[in-house]
Amino acid sequence: MGLDQYAGLRDSNGEVHDEFYWRKHAKLQQFFAYEFDRQKPNAEHNSFIQSLGFNGGQGGVEITEDVVKRLEEQYQKGYADCKAEDGFFWGHQWQDEAVQEYKAQDRDFIEWCKKQLQEGRKIAYDCSW
């Protein structure tokens, strides 16, 4: 059990088809949890576990140009504003190590997002933990 994260193209049914996959990248999850709350401010968090952030089955995060811009800013700062204070399932205990481990993949992901958005594709991030 733990945090599985994925991003990719979103089909007409709203499903996200994986292009990128991360495992327990807590700071990236924290970033997208902020974005989820920004996009869906009235989403329910009715259990202790949900208080840690959104989870699969809630529609994920639509990745827009603004989201990519904020993500790139956080990436450049080492996700300094995205510290996971909790998140047993997220691997918050080694979140700084995960930033380093996924550094190249995160850069590729940001560039991929820019290209997909330029081509008019719908892309999204989702998770399961």
C-alpha positions as CSV (number, residue, x, y, z in Angstrom):
1,M,0.0,0.0,0.0
2,G,1.3,3.4,-0.8
3,L,1.1,6.4,-3.1
4,D,0.9,5.6,-6.9
5,Q,0.9,8.7,-9.1
6,Y,0.3,9.0,-12.8
7,A,-0.3,11.6,-15.4
8,G,-1.2,11.4,-19.1
9,L,-3.8,12.1,-21.7
10,R,-7.4,12.3,-20.6
11,D,-9.9,10.5,-22.8
12,S,-13.5,11.6,-23.5
13,N,-14.7,9.5,-20.6
14,G,-12.4,11.4,-18.2
15,E,-9.9,8.5,-17.7
16,V,-6.2,9.3,-17.4
17,H,-4.0,7.1,-19.6
18,D,-0.5,6.9,-18.0
19,E,2.4,8.5,-19.7
20,F,4.2,9.2,-16.5
21,Y,4.3,7.2,-13.2
22,W,5.8,8.0,-9.8
23,R,5.8,6.0,-6.6
24,K,5.7,8.0,-3.3
25,H,6.9,11.3,-4.6
26,A,5.3,13.2,-1.7
27,K,6.2,16.7,-2.7
28,L,4.8,16.3,-6.2
29,Q,1.7,14.9,-4.6
30,Q,1.5,17.9,-2.2
31,F,1.8,20.2,-5.2
32,F,-1.1,18.5,-7.0
33,A,-3.1,18.3,-3.8
34,Y,-2.9,22.1,-3.7
35,E,-4.0,22.2,-7.3
36,F,-6.9,19.8,-6.7
37,D,-8.2,22.1,-3.9
38,R,-7.8,25.1,-6.2
39,Q,-9.8,23.4,-9.0
40,K,-12.3,21.7,-6.7
41,P,-12.7,23.8,-3.6
42,N,-15.9,22.1,-2.6
43,A,-14.6,18.5,-2.8
44,E,-15.5,16.4,0.2
45,H,-12.8,15.4,2.6
46,N,-15.0,13.3,5.0
47,S,-12.5,11.0,6.6
48,F,-9.1,11.3,8.3
49,I,-7.4,9.7,5.3
50,Q,-9.1,12.1,3.0
51,S,-7.8,15.0,5.1
52,L,-4.3,14.1,3.7
53,G,-5.5,15.1,0.2
54,F,-7.4,13.9,-2.8
55,N,-7.3,10.3,-3.8
56,G,-8.3,8.3,-6.9
57,G,-11.9,8.4,-7.9
58,Q,-12.2,12.2,-7.3
59,G,-11.4,13.2,-10.9
60,G,-7.8,14.2,-10.5
61,V,-6.3,17.4,-11.5
62,E,-6.7,19.0,-15.0
63,I,-3.2,20.2,-16.1
64,T,-3.5,23.6,-17.7
65,E,-0.8,26.1,-18.8
66,D,-1.1,27.8,-15.4
67,V,-0.7,24.5,-13.5
68,V,2.5,23.8,-15.6
69,K,3.8,27.2,-14.9
70,R,3.4,26.7,-11.1
71,L,4.8,23.2,-11.3
72,E,7.9,24.4,-13.1
73,E,8.4,27.1,-10.5
74,Q,8.2,24.5,-7.7
75,Y,10.5,22.1,-9.6
76,Q,13.1,24.9,-9.9
77,K,12.9,25.5,-6.2
78,G,13.1,21.8,-5.3
79,Y,9.4,21.9,-4.3
80,A,10.3,24.1,-1.4
81,D,6.7,25.1,-0.9
82,C,5.3,21.6,-1.1
83,K,6.5,19.9,2.1
84,A,4.3,17.0,3.1
85,E,3.9,17.3,6.9
86,D,2.0,14.0,7.0
87,G,1.3,11.3,4.6
88,F,2.3,7.9,5.9
89,F,1.1,6.4,2.6
90,W,3.0,9.0,0.6
91,G,6.5,8.3,1.8
92,H,6.8,11.7,3.5
93,Q,9.7,10.3,5.5
94,W,12.0,10.5,2.4
95,Q,10.4,13.2,0.4
96,D,13.6,15.1,-0.2
97,E,15.3,12.0,-1.6
98,A,12.3,11.4,-3.9
99,V,12.8,15.0,-5.3
100,Q,16.3,14.0,-6.3
101,E,15.4,10.6,-7.5
102,Y,12.6,11.9,-9.9
103,K,14.4,15.1,-10.9
104,A,15.0,14.1,-14.6
105,Q,11.6,12.5,-14.9
106,D,9.9,15.7,-13.5
107,R,11.8,17.8,-16.0
108,D,10.7,15.5,-18.9
109,F,7.1,15.6,-17.5
110,I,7.0,19.4,-17.5
111,E,8.3,19.6,-21.1
112,W,5.8,16.9,-22.2
113,C,3.0,18.8,-20.6
114,K,3.9,22.0,-22.5
115,K,4.0,20.1,-25.8
116,Q,0.6,18.3,-25.2
117,L,-1.0,21.6,-24.3
118,Q,0.4,23.3,-27.4
119,E,-1.2,20.6,-29.4
120,G,-4.5,21.1,-27.7
121,R,-4.6,17.8,-25.8
122,K,-6.3,17.4,-22.5
123,I,-4.0,16.1,-19.8
124,A,-4.4,15.3,-16.1
125,Y,-2.7,14.0,-13.0
126,D,-4.3,11.5,-10.6
127,C,-3.2,9.2,-7.8
128,S,-4.2,6.3,-5.6
129,W,-3.0,5.6,-2.1
